[in-house]
Amino acid sequence: MTFDVAVVGGGIVGLATAVAVLEQHRSVIVLEKENRWASHQTGHNSGVIHSGIYYTPGSLKARFAREGARETVAFCKAESLPVDVCGKLIVATDRSELPALERLAERGRANGVTLTRLDAAGLSEHEPNVAGVAGLYVADTGICDYSAISQRLVEQIGESGGELRLGFPVSGLAEDEDAVHLLNGADTVSARQVIVCAGLQAGQLDPDSRQTARIVPFRGEYYTVRRTDLIRNLIYPVPDPRFPFLGVHLTRMIDGSLHAGPNAVLALAREGYRKGAFSPRDLAATLGYPGFRRMARKYWRMGAAEIVRSFSRHRFADAVRRLVPEIRDDDLQPAEAGIRAQAVTPAGGLVDDFLFSRHGRVLHVLNAPSPAATAAFPIGRELARRLR
């Protein structure tokens, strides 16, 4: 059988894309290399439903985060999945951060985000244990369980006649006049068109992408905070505008636990969630990429600070104490890490927006880190639209 569309990747973006293709009344198969769905970026996600405040007005991230946040909440409510639109605080811990906080507020207003400007007393009303001189309350932010959403999407795909295959790593693509053949040893799946939503493996099936951007994996380490009574919801610092990372923050998870993190250190393996995990092939690919070396030369000071924090719970706790001074070192217990698939250009720039590339019958997702889980539904529709 030749399918209308094959989707490579069974994370939340790939699954939402398959749903969008089915809504076009086209046959679809989803191929996932692991033996369970949503096992990488989606399954290691903090569960935050992003509001869209951080992203450049007019960008895909800004538009899709806003649309996706509304749709994610609606989907969870319709499917009786856990969700809580609890809001979050973005906190300026000293006056030097006030100009950046105001610029962030301007960006948020341009993106249609619901914001309230707070002084120190206003911060204390929302979070009595927070330390700051001013902040923003972002009402549109929430928390959910993206793995649970993914599992429900799997069920919907099956109910709508789509096919799903686990344990099918795609080793290559072969295109002829009629179809694209997705290769897996002696096994082959054929489709008239293909969408590759490979996350951490983005670009592996698209050699032309090396001229555009390549994935550099960053390991985000988290701690569980034992004193859950200190925080009601979510507390974030004012981010450094030079980077797509949001800094160490405090997140109440949908199960009621409290996490602190992440930092951002170079991962020594694309799927190396455990500290010390190492892949010679992955590391050689990263170090051999001129774009990575140029990026490292520009940002080595910040990178060194992240490495120090990775090996020192005290330094990590210091970053958390800037927001909540009462947190002690022994309040932090190591938690599961995540890996961010961040595209880097050959010039050493961090790709700031979602990035797609089409070659003939194949459409590649080359950059879809956070807020891709929040934005999965509109991303899926956009990919299905571009393929048509």
N, C-alpha and C positions, 0 to 999 in steps of 0.2 A: 504493500500500500504506500502511496505517496501522499503525505499530508500537505495541506495548504501551507501550514507554518510549523516549524520546529523551534521551540524555545530552549536554549541551553542555559541551565542554571535554575535551581529550585529554591532560591531565596525569595523573600517577599516581593522583590521587583520582578523576577521572572514569573512568579505565580500570578501577580496582578496583571502582568502583560498577557499571559495566557487567557485570563478571564476577559480582557479587553478584545482579544482576537476572537474568542467564542461569541462575543456580543455582535461581531460582524458576520456571524453565521459562517465561519470558516473552520475547517478541521484543524486541530492543534495537538501536538505532543510535547510534553515537557520532559527534558532529559537532565537528570541530576547525578553527578559522579559519586556522591556519598550514598549511604544506605538509609538516610533519613532526610527529611526536608528541613530547610532553614537552619542548617548546621554550622554556618560560618558567621558572616557579619550580622545576619538577622537574629541568629540564636545567641549571639553574645552582645546584644543590644541592651542599653539601659532602660528602654521602654518609654523614653520621653517623646511626647507628641510636640514637635517644634512649632512655634508660632510664625516664624518667618522674619523675626526682627533683625537677624544678623546679616541678611543677604542683600546684595546690590539691587536696588530697585530696578525692575525690568528684567532681571535675570530669571532663568528657568528655576533656580533654587527658590527665589523669592515668591514667584507665582505658584509653583507647585507645592511649596510648603504650606502656603495659605489654603489652597484648595484641598490639599491632602489632609491637613489637620481637621478640617470640617468633615471630610469624608471618612476619615479614620474613626472619629468619634461616632458618627452616624452608623457606620458599619458595626462597631462594637455594641452599640445599643440595640441595633436591629437583630444581631446574632447572639445577644445575651452574653457577650464577652466582657471581661473586667475592663473598666475605663474610669478615669477620674480627671476632670478638667479642674485641676487644683490651683493653677497659676504658679508663677515663680517670681523670685526677686533677683534682680541684677544689682549688685552692691558695689558702690565706690567706697573703698576702705580709707582713702585719704583724698585731700582736695586736689592733688595733682591729677586724679582720674576724672575730675568733673567735666573737662572739655570732651574727653572721649565718651563719657556717659551721655552728654548732650548730643553728640554726633550720632550715637546709637539710637537715641530717642527720635531724632529726625529721620533716620533710616526706617525705624519701625513705623512711624506715622506715614511715611511715603508708601510703605508696604501694606497699610491698612490694619496694623496690629493695634489691639486695644491696650493702651498704656496709661499708667498713673505715675506721675512724678512724686517721689517721697523724700522728705527730709529725714534726719536721724530718728525723730520721734515716730514718724510714719513707718520706718523700717521696723522699729521695736513693736509696733502694734501688730504687724504681720508675723514677725519672728522675734520674740523677746530676747533670744540669745545671740542675735546677729550683731556684728560690729561694723559700723559704716557711717559716713557723713551724709550720704544721699543714695538714692537708688531709683529703680524703676520696678513697678509691679506690672507683670505681663499676664493679663487675665486669660489669654488664649492658650497657654501652655497646659499640657496634661500628661498623664502617664497611662500606659496600657501594657499589653503583653503581645509583642509582635510575633512570637512563636505561635501563640494561640490563633492569631489572625491568619497566619500562614497555613495552619492546619485546616482552618475553615475554608480557605481558598482552595486547598487541595480537594476538599470534599465537593466544593462547588464545581470545580473543573470536571471531576468524575461524574457528577450528577448531570452536567451539561453535555456529556459525550466526549470530552477531551480524554486523551490518553496520558498516563504518567508512568515514567520509568525511573526507578532508583538504580544505583550501581551501574550507571552508564557514563563513564568518562569519555568525552569526545576528544579523540587524539588528532583529528584533522578533518578538513572539509575538502570535498572534491566536487566541482561544479561542472555540469554539462549543459546542453541546450534546454533540457527539460526540468532539471531539478538540482538541488544541492544534496550531496550524500555525506552524512555525518558518520565518521568512521570510528569504530571501537573494536580494534582487533579484527576478528573475522565477522563481527556483527556490523550491520549498517542500517541506518534509518535515513529515509529520503523525504525531502520536503521541497515544495516549490520556492519557499522563502525561509530564511532563518533569522532569528533574533538572538544574539549572544548576550546574556546577562550574567557574566561569569564572576563578578565581584572581585575577589582577591586575585583571580586568574584572568582578569580582563586584559585583552590584547594578545593573549597567548595564541589565539586562532586568527589573528589579524597582523601579519608581519608588517603591513603598511603603517600600522599605528605607531611604530617606532619613530617615525618622522614627526609624529604629532605629540605624543606623550606616552609615558610608561608608568605602570603602577610601582610605587615605592611603599612597602608595607610599614606602618607605624603601630607599635604595640602599645595599647592603652591599658595601664595597670590600675586596678581598683582595690579599695579596702572596704570591708564592711565596718560600719560604725556601731559599736555595741550600745551606745547611749542614744537610743531612738527617741527618747523624750526631749532631746535638745532641739530637734528640727520638726516643723510641721509639714513642710512640703519640699520645695526646691530652692536652692540658693546658689547663684552663679557670680563669679567675679566679672568685672569689666574686661572684655577680651582684648588682646593685642590685635589691632587691625591688620598687622602684617601677615597674620597666619590664619588658616581656617580652623584651628583648634580653639576651643572655648576656655581652656584653663581648668585647673582642678576645681570641681564644684561638688555640691552635696545634693543627692537625689533620693527622695523617698520612692522606693519601688512599689509596684502595684500590689506586692504581697505584704507590704508594711515594713519591710526591712529598709535600712538606710545605707547608702553607698557613698563613698568619697572617691573622686578621681574624674577623669583619668589624667595621667601624665602622657607624654608622647615620645617614645624612644624607638629607634630603628629596630624593626623586627628582623631577626637573623633567619627567619623562615616565613614564607607568605602565610602559612597557617600555623605559626608557632605560638600557641596560646600560653604554653607553659614557659616560665622563665628558664632560660638556658636552652630552649629548643633551637635547633640549628640545622639548616639545610645548606650544604656547600654549594649546590646548584643555584638556590635562590639568592644566597648572599653574593656569589660571584656575579650573578646577573645584575644585582643592585650596584655593587661596587664598580662594575665594568661600564655602567651607564654614565655617559658624560653629564647628563642632566642632574643626576644625583650628586656627582662630585662638585658641580657648580653650586648646587643648592647647599651642600655641606660647607663650602667655603664661605657662603654668605651668612649662614645661620649657626655656625659652630658654637658660638657662645651659649645660645639658647639650648642647643643640643647637649652640650656638656652639663648644663644645669639640670636638664631632664634626666640624664644618666645618673648624676649624683642623687637625685630624688628617688630614682628607681631602686638604689641600693641602700637608702637610708630612710627608715620609717620616720625618724625624727624630722628630717627635712620635708618629707611628705606631709607630716602632721603640721609643720610650720605653715605650709601653704593653706591647709584647712583652717588653721587658727587665725589667719588673717580675716576670715569670714566669721568664724565662731570660736572665740578665744577659750571657751571652757573645755574644748576637746583636748584630751591628753594623748600622749603617744600610745599608751596601752589600750585606748579606746578603739584603735584601728587593728583589724584582723584581715590578712590577705584574702582577697576574693578573686573570682575568675576574671581573667583578662580578656580584652577584645583586640582585634586587629582592624585598623583603618586602611582601606585600599585607596591611597591617595595618588592621583596622577600627577606626574612632574614632567614639565616640558624639557626638551633638549637644552634650552637656555638656563635651566635650573629654577624655573618658576613653578609655584604650586598652583595647579589648575583650580580655579575658584568656583566654577559652575559645573553642572552636569554636562557631560560631553558625549556625543553620539557620532558615529561615523558609518556611512553606508558604502559598500562596495558590491555592486551588482545586486545579487539576490540576498545579500547578507547585511544585516544591520547590527553594528557592535555598540555596546555601552562601554565607553572607555573610562568614564569617571562618574561614579555614583556613590560617594560616601555619604555620611550624615549631611542633610536630613532625608536621605533616600527612603528610609523606612516610613517616615511620615508622609512622604510624597509618592509612595508606591503607586497609588491608584491613578493619579494624573500622569505619572511617568509611563505607566502601562498603556494608557490611552494614547499618549503621544507617540510611543514606539509603534503601536498598531496603526496609527494614522500615517506615520512616515513610511511604513512598509506598503500600505495601499497605494 
